[in-house]
Amino acid sequence: MACSTFPNIPGFPSILVYPEDVLVSAGSSGSLSCAADAVPSPTISWFRNGVEIQNESFASVTIIERDLGGQLLSILEVCLFESSLSGNFSCQALNIYGNQTVEFQLQVASGIYFCQLINWL
């Protein structure tokens, strides 16, 4: 008996990996990832406060895309988090059948402090 494979069924994109609300320290670096799957392959766009981010939008931000064999991975690479980057962000996957958008907040703090409770005897 031969195994058969199901053909890829066309449909709207599904976001598989996405950031949740993020708190980072000013001056640090990092990346945010968004991965989506769809047939036909989706495009992924990043938005900040409703405005699409392009590679030249911020001097410290680069968008890198990788095809993972049918899934598209988009990475928002930040080489320097500044307080001006704080805001509402979203990752949107789009193809001819529709789109899916995931929203999250990025907060850049000038200093992250940890408090410790000391028990006095």
LUMLO-287527 format. One record per residue: x, y, z of N, C-alpha, C in turn; residue number from 1. Coordinates in steps of 0.05 Angstrom, whole numbers, plus 32768, in hexadecimal, padded with zeros to 4 digits. Each point is the difference from the previous one (the first is absolute). Layout:
REM LUMLO-287527
   n.X   n.Y   n.Z  ca.X  ca.Y  ca.Z   c.X   c.Y   c.Z    k
     X     Y     Z     X     Y     Z     X     Y     Z  NUM
...
//
This chain:
REM LUMLO-287527
   n.X   n.Y   n.Z  ca.X  ca.Y  ca.Z   c.X   c.Y   c.Z    k
  8011  7FE9  8000  7FEF  8017  8000  8012  8019  8000    1
  7FFB  8012  7FEE  8010  8018  7FFD  7FF4  8016  8011    2
  8011  8010  800B  7FF7  8018  800F  7FFB  8016  7FED    3
  7FEC  800F  8004  7FFB  8018  7FEF  8003  8019  8011    4
  8009  8015  7FF4  8003  8019  800F  7FE9  8012  7FF7    5
  7FF7  8010  8012  7FEB  8013  7FF9  800D  8018  7FF3    6
  7FF4  800B  7FEB  800C  8018  7FF4  7FFC  8018  8013    7
  8011  8013  7FFE  7FFC  8018  8010  7FE6  800E  7FF8    8
  7FEF  8005  8013  7FE6  800C  7FFA  8002  801E  8003    9
  7FF8  800F  7FEB  8001  801D  8002  7FEF  800B  8016   10
  8009  8015  800D  7FF1  800D  8015  800E  8018  800B   11
  7FF2  800D  8013  800B  8018  800C  8017  7FF9  8013   12
  8012  8013  8005  8018  7FFA  8011  7FF9  7FFB  801D   13
  8011  7FF0  800C  7FFF  7FFA  801C  801B  8008  800C   14
  7FFF  8012  8014  8019  8008  800E  8006  7FEB  8015   15
  8018  7FF4  7FFE  8008  7FEA  8011  8011  8009  8018   16
  8011  8013  7FFB  8013  800A  8015  7FFD  801F  8000   17
  7FFD  800B  8018  7FFD  801D  8001  8009  800A  801C   18
  8007  8019  8002  8008  800B  801A  7FE7  8006  8011   19
  8003  7FFE  801A  7FEB  800A  8012  800A  801A  800B   20
  7FF2  800D  8012  8009  8019  800C  801C  7FFE  8009   21
  8011  8014  7FF9  801C  7FFF  8005  8009  8018  8010   22
  8011  7FFB  8015  800C  8015  800F  801E  7FFC  7FFE   23
  800E  8015  7FF5  801D  7FFE  7FFC  800D  8018  800D   24
  801A  7FFE  8005  800F  8016  800C  800C  8011  7FE9   25
  7FFF  801B  8004  800B  8012  7FEC  801E  7FFA  7FFD   26
  8009  8002  7FE7  801C  7FFB  7FFB  8007  7FE3  7FF9   27
  7FED  7FEE  8004  8004  7FE4  7FFA  7FFA  7FFB  7FE2   28
  8005  7FE8  7FF7  7FF9  7FF8  7FE5  7FF1  7FE6  8001   29
  7FF3  7FF9  7FEA  7FF1  7FE7  7FFF  7FF0  7FFE  7FE6   30
  7FEF  7FEC  7FFF  7FF0  7FFB  7FE9  7FE5  7FF6  8007   31
  7FEC  8005  7FEF  7FE5  7FF7  8003  7FFA  7FEF  7FE8   32
  7FF3  7FE9  8003  7FFB  7FEE  7FEA  7FE2  7FFC  7FFB   33
  7FFA  7FFD  7FE7  7FE5  7FFA  7FF8  8001  7FEC  7FE9   34
  7FF3  7FE9  8002  8001  7FEB  7FEC  7FE3  7FF9  7FF8   35
  7FFC  7FFD  7FE6  7FE5  7FFA  7FF6  8002  7FEA  7FEA   36
  7FE9  7FF3  7FFD  7FFE  7FEA  7FEC  7FE6  8005  7FF0   37
  8001  7FFC  7FE6  7FE9  8002  7FEF  8007  7FF7  7FE4   38
  7FEB  7FF9  7FF1  8003  7FFA  7FE3  7FEC  8012  7FF2   39
  8009  8012  7FEF  801C  8006  7FFA  800E  800D  8017   40
  801B  8000  7FFF  8010  800B  8015  7FF8  801C  8007   41
  8000  8007  8019  7FF8  801B  8008  8018  8013  7FFF   42
  7FF9  801A  8001  8014  8014  8006  7FFB  8008  801D   43
  8015  8008  800E  7FFE  8009  801C  8008  801D  8002   44
  7FF0  8010  800D  8006  801C  8004  7FFF  8006  801E   45
  8011  8013  8008  8001  800A  801C  7FF5  801C  8001   46
  7FF1  8006  8015  7FF4  801A  8004  8007  800B  801C   47
  8003  801A  8002  8004  800D  801A  7FEC  8017  8001   48
  7FEE  7FFF  8014  7FEB  8014  8003  7FF0  8003  7FE6   49
  7FFB  7FEA  7FF2  7FF0  8000  7FE8  800E  8007  7FE6   50
  801A  8007  8002  800F  8008  7FE8  8014  7FE9  7FF9   51
  8000  7FF8  7FE7  8011  7FEA  7FF8  801E  8008  8003   52
  800F  7FEE  800B  801D  8004  8004  800E  7FF6  7FE7   53
  8011  8011  7FF6  8011  7FF9  7FE9  801D  7FFE  800B   54
  8012  7FF4  7FF1  801C  7FFE  800A  800B  801B  8007   55
  7FF8  8015  7FF2  800B  801B  8005  7FF0  8010  8015   56
  7FEB  7FF4  800B  7FEF  800F  8013  800F  800A  8019   57
  8011  7FEF  800A  8011  8007  8018  801C  7FF7  7FFA   58
  8013  8011  8007  801C  7FF9  7FFB  8008  7FE6  800D   59
  7FF3  7FF9  8016  8009  7FE9  8010  7FF0  7FE6  7FFA   60
  7FEE  8001  7FEC  7FEF  7FE9  7FFB  8005  7FF5  7FE4   61
  8002  7FE6  7FFE  8002  7FF2  7FE6  7FEC  7FE9  7FFF   62
  7FF4  7FFC  7FE9  7FED  7FEA  7FFC  800E  7FEB  7FEF   63
  8001  7FE7  800A  800D  7FEA  7FF3  7FEB  7FEB  7FFB   64
  7FFF  7FF4  7FE8  7FED  7FEB  7FFA  800E  7FE7  7FF8   65
  7FF5  7FE9  8009  800C  7FE6  7FFA  7FE9  7FED  7FF8   66
  8004  7FF2  7FEA  7FEC  7FEC  7FF7  8008  7FE5  800D   67
  7FEE  7FF5  8010  8006  7FE7  800F  7FF1  7FE9  7FF3   68
  8003  7FFD  7FE6  7FF3  7FEA  7FF3  7FE1  8001  8001   69
  7FF5  8015  7FF7  7FE3  8003  8001  7FF5  8013  8015   70
  8011  8005  8014  7FF8  8014  8015  8013  8017  7FFD   71
  7FF5  8018  8004  8010  8018  7FFE  8006  800B  801C   72
  8019  8005  8006  8008  800B  8019  800A  801D  7FFB   73
  7FF5  8013  800F  8008  801B  7FFE  800B  8008  801B   74
  8018  800D  8000  800D  8008  8019  8004  801E  8000   75
  7FF6  800D  8015  8004  801C  8004  8018  8003  8012   76
  8017  8006  7FF4  8019  8001  800E  8005  801D  800A   77
  8004  8003  801A  8005  801A  800C  801C  8000  800C   78
  8011  8012  7FF5  801B  8000  800B  8003  8014  8018   79
  7FEC  8011  8004  8001  8012  8017  7FE3  8008  8007   80
  7FF6  7FF5  8017  7FE6  8007  8009  8001  801C  800D   81
  7FF0  8012  7FF5  7FFE  801B  800B  7FE4  8005  8009   82
  7FFC  8012  8013  7FE5  8004  800B  7FEC  8009  7FEA   83
  800A  800C  7FEA  7FEF  8009  7FEA  7FF4  7FE8  7FF1   84
  800A  7FE8  8004  7FF4  7FE8  7FF3  7FE8  7FF5  800F   85
  7FFB  8009  8019  7FEA  7FF6  800F  7FE6  8005  7FF1   86
  7FED  7FED  8001  7FE7  8004  7FF3  7FF1  7FE6  7FFA   87
  7FEB  8003  7FF1  7FEF  7FE9  7FF8  800B  7FF5  7FE6   88
  8008  7FE7  8000  800B  7FF3  7FE8  7FED  7FEA  7FF7   89
  8002  7FF9  7FE6  7FF1  7FE9  7FF6  8010  7FF3  7FE9   90
  7FFA  7FE7  7FFD  800C  7FEF  7FEB  7FE8  7FF7  7FEF   91
  8001  8004  7FE6  7FEA  7FF9  7FEF  8009  7FED  7FE9   92
  7FF3  7FEA  7FFD  8005  7FED  7FEA  7FE9  8003  7FEC   93
  8007  8002  7FE7  7FED  8007  7FEB  8005  7FEF  7FE7   94
  7FEA  7FF5  7FF4  8001  7FF5  7FE5  7FE6  8006  7FF2   95
  7FFB  7FF5  7FE9  7FE9  8007  7FF1  7FE5  7FF8  800D   96
  8001  7FEE  8013  7FE8  7FF7  800E  7FF9  8010  8018   97
  8012  800F  800B  7FFA  8010  8018  8019  8006  8010   98
  7FFC  8006  8019  8017  8007  8012  7FF9  7FF8  801C   99
  8015  7FFE  8010  7FFE  7FFD  801D  8014  8013  800C  100
  7FF7  800E  8015  8011  8013  800E  8002  7FFA  801E  101
  8017  8002  800B  8005  7FFC  801C  800B  801A  800B  102
  7FF4  800A  8016  8009  8019  800B  800E  7FFC  801B  103
  8013  8011  8006  800E  7FFE  801A  800C  801C  8006  104
  8007  8004  8019  800C  8019  8009  801D  7FFC  8005  105
  8010  8014  7FF8  801D  8000  8006  8004  8018  8012  106
  800C  7FFB  8017  8006  8016  8012  801E  8000  8005  107
  800D  8016  7FFA  801D  8003  8005  8003  8011  8019  108
  800B  7FF4  8015  8004  800D  801A  801C  800A  8002  109
  8002  8018  800C  801B  800C  8003  8010  7FF2  8016  110
  7FF3  7FF1  8011  800D  7FF0  8014  7FED  7FED  800C  111
  8007  7FE7  8002  7FEF  7FEC  800B  800B  7FF9  801C  112
  7FF0  8004  8014  8009  7FFC  801B  7FF1  7FE9  800D  113
  800E  7FF1  8010  7FF4  7FEA  800E  8000  8006  801E  114
  7FEA  7FFB  800D  7FFE  8005  801D  8002  7FE6  800E  115
  800C  8001  8017  8003  7FE8  8011  7FF5  8006  801B  116
  7FEE  7FEF  800A  7FF5  8004  801A  8012  7FF3  8015  117
  8008  8010  8013  8012  7FF6  8015  7FF0  7FFB  8019  118
  8001  7FE8  800B  7FF2  7FFA  8019  8012  8006  8017  119
  7FF7  8011  8011  800F  8007  8018  7FF9  7FED  8017  120
  8014  7FF7  800E  7FFB  7FEE  8016  7FFA  800F  8019  121
//
